[in-house]
Amino acid sequence: MRKILFLSVFLFLLNLIACGDVTLGGNPNEEKCSVIMREHGSMLYGIRIICPFDSACDVKLSFGLVSTPRDLGCIGGFEYRFVQNGKSDLVKVFHDRSKASVNSSVNLVLDSNDKVSFSLFDAQNVEKKYDLDLSGIVRSYTVRGDFVDVKVMKECSLWLYSCEKETVYGSRLPDGKYTFSIMDGCKSEYSYDCLLHNQGPWEVDDVDIHAKIYWK
């Protein structure tokens, strides 16, 4: 329930209707409700992971909100340069429905250790480099005979489909491990969700992760 509420707020804020067309350094007499940040601020990201059984995971990064200077008092869009594995793309997000965001989401490539690295460069060419270890999610389960053991990290939760199981929170597990039987009637995939705070090189960003992991 908490997860659904968070996502609802996230989507609502992401679709706010801006009341002006101001960019940093623009006309000071214009409205201050639709700022386009071109310098780094703290940000909210969303990562969606789908891991079919015995196949490569599909990972997508969505760009959410970015903080603005306090004196502006509003939620800002942004324009940055995204770089991964030597490839560069412009990411530009507006909070004005009359404008189309450019590359508001991008695909991420996991390395052989299920880690992902990428950078964002602002207008001053200042780099924010991210190194995210997703192996704890991608490799969260172990099949043991008729049982499936799932390691649920403290910042994360587990939800099993089509069986009468409550949401499992890693922070409530004494050893971080949850076990269910394959005879319980649960589907062959589960939802693994995490909300990570203080991420990024300056430890000011939040990352909301939703994963669907197939264990058979």
C-alpha positions as CSV (number, residue, x, y, z in Angstrom):
1,M,0.0,0.0,0.0
2,R,2.8,2.4,0.9
3,K,4.5,1.6,-2.4
4,I,1.3,2.4,-4.4
5,L,0.9,5.7,-2.6
6,F,4.5,6.7,-3.3
7,L,4.2,5.9,-7.0
8,S,0.9,7.8,-7.2
9,V,2.5,10.9,-5.7
10,F,5.5,10.4,-8.0
11,L,3.3,10.3,-11.1
12,F,1.3,13.2,-9.9
13,L,4.3,15.4,-9.4
14,L,5.8,14.3,-12.7
15,N,2.7,15.6,-14.5
16,L,2.3,18.9,-12.7
17,I,1.1,21.7,-15.0
18,A,3.6,24.5,-15.0
19,C,2.5,28.1,-14.8
20,G,5.3,29.8,-16.7
21,D,8.1,29.3,-19.1
22,V,11.1,30.4,-17.1
23,T,14.7,29.1,-17.4
24,L,17.5,29.9,-15.1
25,G,19.1,33.2,-16.2
26,G,15.9,34.3,-18.0
27,N,13.7,37.3,-17.5
28,P,13.3,37.9,-13.7
29,N,9.8,39.3,-14.3
30,E,8.5,36.0,-15.7
31,E,6.7,33.5,-13.5
32,K,8.9,31.2,-11.4
33,C,6.9,27.9,-11.7
34,S,8.5,26.1,-14.6
35,V,12.3,26.3,-14.1
36,I,14.5,24.3,-16.4
37,M,17.6,23.3,-14.4
38,R,20.8,23.2,-16.3
39,E,23.0,22.7,-13.3
40,H,22.9,19.7,-11.0
41,G,20.4,19.4,-8.1
42,S,19.2,16.5,-6.1
43,M,17.0,14.2,-8.2
44,L,14.5,11.4,-8.0
45,Y,15.0,8.5,-10.4
46,G,12.9,5.5,-11.2
47,I,14.4,2.2,-12.4
48,R,12.3,-0.6,-13.8
49,I,13.9,-4.1,-14.1
50,I,12.4,-7.1,-15.8
51,C,14.5,-10.3,-15.4
52,P,13.1,-13.3,-17.3
53,F,14.3,-16.7,-16.1
54,D,17.7,-17.6,-17.5
55,S,17.8,-14.5,-19.8
56,A,19.3,-11.1,-19.7
57,C,17.5,-8.4,-17.7
58,D,15.8,-5.4,-19.3
59,V,16.6,-2.3,-17.3
60,K,15.1,1.2,-17.9
61,L,15.9,4.4,-16.1
62,S,13.2,7.2,-15.8
63,F,14.1,10.7,-14.9
64,G,11.8,12.3,-12.3
65,L,12.0,15.5,-10.3
66,V,15.0,17.7,-9.7
67,S,15.3,20.2,-6.9
68,T,15.6,23.9,-7.6
69,P,17.3,26.7,-5.6
70,R,15.2,27.5,-2.5
71,D,14.5,31.1,-3.5
72,L,12.6,29.8,-6.6
73,G,10.3,27.6,-4.5
74,C,9.1,25.3,-7.2
75,I,9.6,21.9,-8.9
76,G,11.9,22.0,-11.9
77,G,12.4,20.3,-15.2
78,F,16.0,19.9,-16.4
79,E,18.3,19.4,-19.3
80,Y,21.4,17.2,-19.0
81,R,23.6,15.1,-21.1
82,F,23.4,11.3,-20.3
83,V,26.4,9.1,-21.0
84,Q,26.8,5.4,-20.7
85,N,29.4,3.1,-22.3
86,G,30.6,6.0,-24.5
87,K,27.2,6.8,-25.9
88,S,25.7,10.2,-25.3
89,D,22.1,11.4,-25.3
90,L,20.3,14.6,-24.4
91,V,17.7,14.2,-21.6
92,K,15.3,17.0,-21.2
93,V,12.2,16.9,-19.0
94,F,9.5,19.5,-18.8
95,H,6.7,19.7,-16.2
96,D,4.4,21.4,-18.7
97,R,2.0,19.2,-20.6
98,S,2.2,21.5,-23.6
99,K,5.8,20.4,-24.2
100,A,7.2,17.0,-25.1
101,S,10.0,15.8,-22.9
102,V,13.1,14.5,-24.7
103,N,14.4,11.1,-23.7
104,S,12.7,11.2,-20.3
105,S,13.7,7.5,-19.9
106,V,16.7,5.6,-21.2
107,N,17.8,1.9,-21.3
108,L,20.6,0.9,-19.0
109,V,23.1,-1.9,-19.7
110,L,24.2,-4.2,-16.9
111,D,27.8,-5.4,-16.8
112,S,28.8,-9.0,-16.1
113,N,28.4,-8.3,-12.3
114,D,24.9,-6.9,-12.7
115,K,26.1,-3.4,-12.0
116,V,25.4,-0.3,-14.0
117,S,27.4,2.9,-14.4
118,F,26.3,6.1,-16.1
119,S,27.0,9.9,-15.9
120,L,25.0,13.1,-16.2
121,F,26.7,16.3,-17.4
122,D,25.2,19.7,-16.8
123,A,25.6,22.9,-18.8
124,Q,28.9,23.6,-17.0
125,N,30.1,20.1,-18.0
126,V,30.1,19.0,-14.4
127,E,29.8,15.3,-14.1
128,K,27.6,13.3,-11.7
129,K,28.7,9.7,-12.0
130,Y,26.5,6.9,-10.8
131,D,27.6,3.3,-10.0
132,L,24.6,1.2,-8.9
133,D,24.9,-2.4,-7.8
134,L,21.7,-4.2,-8.8
135,S,23.0,-7.7,-8.2
136,G,21.2,-8.0,-4.9
137,I,17.9,-7.6,-6.8
138,V,18.7,-9.5,-10.0
139,R,20.2,-12.4,-8.0
140,S,17.9,-12.2,-5.0
141,Y,16.6,-15.8,-5.1
142,T,17.9,-19.3,-4.7
143,V,15.8,-22.3,-5.6
144,R,16.3,-25.1,-3.0
145,G,14.4,-28.2,-3.8
146,D,10.7,-27.4,-3.2
147,F,11.6,-24.0,-1.7
148,V,12.6,-20.6,-2.9
149,D,14.8,-18.4,-0.7
150,V,14.7,-14.7,-1.4
151,K,17.2,-12.3,0.1
152,V,15.2,-9.1,0.8
153,M,17.4,-6.0,1.5
154,K,16.5,-3.6,4.3
155,E,15.4,-0.9,1.9
156,C,13.3,-3.3,-0.1
157,S,10.1,-5.3,-0.1
158,L,8.9,-8.5,-1.7
159,W,5.4,-9.3,-3.1
160,L,4.4,-12.7,-4.4
161,Y,1.7,-13.0,-7.1
162,S,-1.5,-15.1,-7.0
163,C,-1.0,-16.6,-3.5
164,E,-2.1,-15.5,-0.1
165,K,1.1,-13.9,1.1
166,E,1.5,-10.5,2.7
167,T,4.1,-8.0,1.5
168,V,7.5,-8.9,3.0
169,Y,9.7,-6.0,4.2
170,G,13.4,-6.6,4.4
171,S,13.6,-4.3,7.5
172,R,11.4,-6.7,9.4
173,L,13.3,-9.9,8.6
174,P,15.9,-10.8,11.3
175,D,18.3,-12.3,8.8
176,G,17.0,-10.6,5.6
177,K,15.8,-14.0,4.1
178,Y,12.3,-15.0,3.2
179,T,11.4,-18.6,2.2
180,F,8.3,-19.8,0.4
181,S,7.3,-23.2,-1.0
182,I,6.7,-23.8,-4.7
183,M,3.6,-25.7,-3.5
184,D,2.1,-22.5,-2.2
185,G,0.6,-21.6,-5.6
186,C,2.6,-18.5,-6.1
187,K,3.4,-17.4,-9.7
188,S,6.9,-18.0,-11.1
189,E,7.7,-14.3,-10.7
190,Y,7.7,-11.8,-7.8
191,S,7.8,-8.1,-7.4
192,Y,10.9,-6.6,-5.7
193,D,10.7,-2.9,-4.8
194,C,13.3,-0.6,-3.2
195,L,13.5,3.0,-2.3
196,L,17.1,4.1,-1.9
197,H,18.0,7.4,-0.4
198,N,21.3,9.4,-0.5
199,Q,22.5,8.0,-3.8
200,G,24.8,9.4,-6.4
201,P,28.3,10.9,-6.0
202,W,27.0,13.7,-3.7
203,E,24.6,11.4,-1.8
204,V,21.6,13.6,-2.4
205,D,19.5,11.6,-4.8
206,D,16.6,9.1,-4.4
207,V,16.2,6.0,-6.5
208,D,12.9,4.2,-6.7
209,I,13.3,0.6,-8.1
210,H,10.6,-1.7,-9.3
211,A,11.7,-5.2,-10.4
212,K,9.9,-8.2,-11.7
213,I,12.1,-11.3,-11.1
214,Y,11.2,-14.7,-12.6
215,W,12.6,-17.6,-10.6
216,K,11.6,-20.4,-13.1
